[in-house]
Structures are given as C-alpha cells and as structure tokens.
Amino acid sequence: MPGIEPPDPSELEEIFASIDPTPVRMAHDYLNEAGIESFVFDAGSSRLLGTTAAVPTRLMVHRDAVKDARSRLDELGFTEK
C-alpha cells in the first residue's frame, strides 16, 4: 500500500517460506484475518532473477507473535520453519 512502510526486518521473524508464493499468501491472509499482523517478503524476487526457485517467498511476523502465528499455521497444516 503506498505510503505505508513495512517494519524493519530485524524486528520480524520468518515463520514460513516457500518457492511457491501461493501458500505464503494464503498463510498471510489467514494470519491477518486472525488479527496477527504478517508481512510477505521477497514475493517478486524470483521473477526478477528469471527463476521461481531462486528466492523463496517468506512470511514474517513480529517476534512477540511468533508462537501464536506458528500454532495457527500448524493447525492448517503449514510446515513449520
């Protein structure tokens, strides 16, 4: 969204990554609906490099939300990092 900057990546922790951006986007939407702020990183990097496997798309959350976010994703069968 224009004008809104994501937080400093050093304040976040990766909780899910995949070379396929679709499950990462699904997990992102699920967490946001559950009230857990999440951020998708590197979604377009592989396209820029010309390969889908070059850079996985990562899902990041604030450090204080990691346990809750992982628990919710585990309920849906997402692989824990």
Secondary structure by P-SEA (a helix, b strand, c coil): ccccccccccccccccccccaaaaaaaaaaaaaacbbbbbccccccccccccccccbbbbccccaaaaaaaaaaaaccccc
